[in-house]
Amino acid sequence: MNEVVYTRKAAKQLRRIQPVDSKAIRNECNKLTGMPNCSNVKALTNHEYQYRLRVGNFRVFFNFDGAICIVTIEEVKKRDERTY
């Protein structure tokens, strides 16, 4: 079982999002405890972060350290032309 940890930046971004969307994002992030067997997760190449989780119109960027079983949520962004 993995532990999900939010960075200060990601927590701040979640507070700025509508409560309904924020709750949905948190629920999906909690499912990341089952990494690497998760749906809507894509490994990224040539990007600052290792993975991306798709939640509606939002993208959650995170890193996964399989050795110590920690999923670190780095950023939460609304999907648009500047997301990637």
Backbone as CSV, one residue per row, in Angstrom:
resi,resn,N_x,N_y,N_z,CA_x,CA_y,CA_z,C_x,C_y,C_z
1,MET,0.834,-1.173,0.000,0.000,0.000,0.000,0.882,1.241,0.000
2,ASN,0.536,2.208,-0.810,1.308,3.445,-0.935,0.673,4.558,-0.109
3,GLU,1.466,5.554,0.190,0.997,6.733,0.901,0.927,7.895,-0.092
4,VAL,-0.162,8.658,-0.047,-0.323,9.818,-0.919,-0.003,11.074,-0.113
5,VAL,0.944,11.887,-0.621,1.381,13.106,0.054,1.203,14.271,-0.912
6,TYR,0.641,15.367,-0.420,0.451,16.576,-1.228,1.546,17.582,-0.901
7,THR,2.121,18.189,-1.933,3.062,19.278,-1.687,2.263,20.520,-1.292
8,ARG,2.946,21.507,-0.755,2.290,22.754,-0.362,1.645,23.421,-1.577
9,LYS,2.327,23.382,-2.704,1.821,23.991,-3.942,0.530,23.313,-4.395
10,ALA,0.505,21.978,-4.366,-0.684,21.237,-4.795,-1.853,21.501,-3.853
11,ALA,-1.601,21.551,-2.556,-2.664,21.822,-1.587,-3.261,23.206,-1.818
12,LYS,-2.409,24.185,-2.115,-2.884,25.541,-2.385,-3.731,25.570,-3.657
13,GLN,-3.291,24.844,-4.697,-4.056,24.793,-5.939,-5.411,24.128,-5.715
14,LEU,-5.471,23.109,-4.880,-6.737,22.438,-4.587,-7.699,23.360,-3.842
15,ARG,-7.178,24.202,-2.955,-8.041,25.137,-2.224,-8.678,26.165,-3.143
16,ARG,-8.017,26.492,-4.253,-8.535,27.500,-5.189,-9.579,26.939,-6.154
17,ILE,-9.690,25.638,-6.231,-10.639,24.986,-7.143,-11.999,24.891,-6.452
18,GLN,-13.067,24.858,-7.256,-14.417,24.696,-6.715,-14.474,23.471,-5.811
19,PRO,-15.204,23.539,-4.693,-15.252,22.423,-3.741,-15.678,21.082,-4.348
20,VAL,-16.611,21.105,-5.286,-17.061,19.857,-5.916,-15.916,19.213,-6.694
21,ASP,-15.197,20.024,-7.468,-14.076,19.509,-8.239,-12.929,19.080,-7.334
22,SER,-12.676,19.850,-6.296,-11.604,19.530,-5.365,-11.851,18.184,-4.685
23,LYS,-13.091,17.934,-4.305,-13.432,16.664,-3.662,-13.231,15.498,-4.625
24,ALA,-13.644,15.681,-5.881,-13.467,14.624,-6.883,-11.985,14.336,-7.108
25,ILE,-11.179,15.382,-7.145,-9.732,15.217,-7.351,-9.117,14.481,-6.162
26,ARG,-9.493,14.857,-4.959,-8.960,14.183,-3.765,-9.359,12.710,-3.734
27,ASN,-10.609,12.422,-4.126,-11.053,11.022,-4.160,-10.223,10.199,-5.140
28,GLU,-9.955,10.758,-6.316,-9.146,10.045,-7.305,-7.700,9.915,-6.851
29,CYS,-7.182,10.935,-6.186,-5.809,10.866,-5.679,-5.675,9.791,-4.607
30,ASN,-6.716,9.608,-3.800,-6.676,8.566,-2.775,-6.602,7.175,-3.388
31,LYS,-7.087,7.026,-4.598,-7.008,5.735,-5.290,-5.593,5.417,-5.747
32,LEU,-4.711,6.421,-5.709,-3.326,6.204,-6.115,-2.554,5.355,-5.111
33,THR,-3.176,4.994,-4.012,-2.511,4.095,-3.066,-2.271,2.737,-3.710
34,GLY,-2.988,2.446,-4.782,-2.816,1.188,-5.497,-1.817,1.262,-6.642
35,MET,-1.012,2.323,-6.692,-0.018,2.458,-7.768,0.862,1.225,-7.789
36,PRO,1.235,0.698,-8.908,1.089,1.206,-10.272,-0.156,0.717,-10.998
37,ASN,-1.086,0.053,-10.326,-2.281,-0.479,-10.977,-3.455,0.478,-10.814
38,CYS,-3.397,1.629,-11.468,-4.439,2.648,-11.368,-4.920,3.033,-12.765
39,SER,-6.183,3.440,-12.843,-6.724,3.881,-14.125,-6.551,5.386,-14.275
40,ASN,-6.600,5.862,-15.504,-6.452,7.279,-15.862,-5.085,7.849,-15.506
41,VAL,-4.082,6.990,-15.379,-2.721,7.425,-15.082,-1.862,7.166,-16.304
42,LYS,-1.056,8.151,-16.660,-0.176,8.012,-17.804,1.235,8.429,-17.407
43,ALA,2.201,7.630,-17.801,3.603,7.992,-17.577,3.972,9.084,-18.578
44,LEU,4.673,10.095,-18.113,5.055,11.218,-18.962,6.525,11.110,-19.353
45,THR,6.817,11.536,-20.556,8.207,11.591,-21.015,8.558,13.041,-21.295
46,ASN,9.793,13.410,-21.053,10.266,14.785,-21.255,9.396,15.798,-20.518
47,HIS,9.068,15.489,-19.282,8.237,16.369,-18.466,8.844,16.456,-17.074
48,GLU,8.500,17.505,-16.361,9.042,17.729,-15.021,8.627,16.635,-14.034
49,TYR,7.442,16.070,-14.233,6.922,15.053,-13.327,6.835,13.704,-14.033
50,GLN,6.750,12.624,-13.257,6.768,11.278,-13.827,5.421,10.843,-14.393
51,TYR,4.317,11.218,-13.732,2.994,10.730,-14.109,1.979,11.850,-14.117
52,ARG,0.848,11.544,-14.772,-0.291,12.450,-14.797,-1.546,11.633,-14.570
53,LEU,-2.433,12.168,-13.729,-3.736,11.566,-13.458,-4.790,12.474,-14.058
54,ARG,-5.696,11.894,-14.811,-6.763,12.665,-15.451,-8.018,12.587,-14.590
55,VAL,-8.555,13.755,-14.197,-9.790,13.837,-13.418,-10.660,14.906,-14.059
56,GLY,-11.577,14.506,-14.924,-12.431,15.466,-15.621,-11.598,16.424,-16.446
57,ASN,-11.778,17.727,-16.220,-11.010,18.752,-16.933,-9.734,19.134,-16.202
58,PHE,-9.366,18.372,-15.209,-8.173,18.674,-14.435,-7.119,17.595,-14.622
59,ARG,-5.862,17.992,-14.436,-4.741,17.071,-14.522,-3.940,17.190,-13.232
60,VAL,-3.642,16.041,-12.660,-2.861,15.987,-11.432,-1.501,15.416,-11.799
61,PHE,-0.466,16.182,-11.573,0.895,15.731,-11.887,1.540,15.230,-10.601
62,PHE,2.164,14.054,-10.697,2.758,13.488,-9.492,3.962,12.628,-9.814
63,ASN,4.730,12.368,-8.761,5.879,11.471,-8.835,5.590,10.273,-7.951
64,PHE,6.135,9.129,-8.327,5.913,7.903,-7.567,7.253,7.263,-7.256
65,ASP,7.516,7.077,-5.987,8.733,6.404,-5.553,8.334,5.010,-5.086
66,GLY,8.498,4.041,-5.954,8.099,2.677,-5.660,8.911,2.023,-4.564
67,ALA,10.126,2.493,-4.338,10.985,1.874,-3.328,10.448,2.115,-1.914
68,ILE,9.972,3.334,-1.651,9.457,3.614,-0.317,7.948,3.837,-0.316
69,CYS,7.296,3.549,-1.414,5.831,3.543,-1.531,5.183,4.883,-1.204
70,ILE,5.676,5.963,-1.823,5.085,7.286,-1.623,4.701,7.878,-2.977
71,VAL,3.455,8.333,-3.075,2.976,9.073,-4.236,2.929,10.536,-3.813
72,THR,3.697,11.393,-4.478,3.752,12.808,-4.127,2.990,13.615,-5.166
73,ILE,1.875,14.206,-4.760,1.076,15.045,-5.650,1.789,16.389,-5.744
74,GLU,2.227,16.745,-6.945,3.024,17.955,-7.142,2.189,19.153,-7.581
75,GLU,1.308,18.969,-8.563,0.517,20.082,-9.090,-0.850,19.605,-9.529
76,VAL,-1.829,20.530,-9.462,-3.169,20.286,-9.964,-3.490,21.446,-10.887
77,LYS,-3.777,21.149,-12.155,-4.039,22.218,-13.127,-5.278,21.902,-13.943
78,LYS,-6.005,22.961,-14.301,-7.127,22.802,-15.213,-6.564,22.570,-16.607
79,ARG,-7.156,21.660,-17.331,-6.648,21.312,-18.658,-6.920,22.450,-19.628
80,ASP,-5.851,22.972,-20.231,-5.942,23.951,-21.300,-4.642,23.898,-22.100
81,GLU,-4.423,24.880,-22.950,-3.246,24.836,-23.824,-1.934,25.034,-23.062
82,ARG,-1.983,25.520,-21.823,-0.760,25.742,-21.037,-0.503,24.637,-20.015
83,THR,-1.331,23.621,-19.954,-1.197,22.579,-18.938,0.117,21.838,-19.056
84,TYR,0.498,21.465,-20.273,1.713,20.696,-20.470,2.802,21.611,-20.969
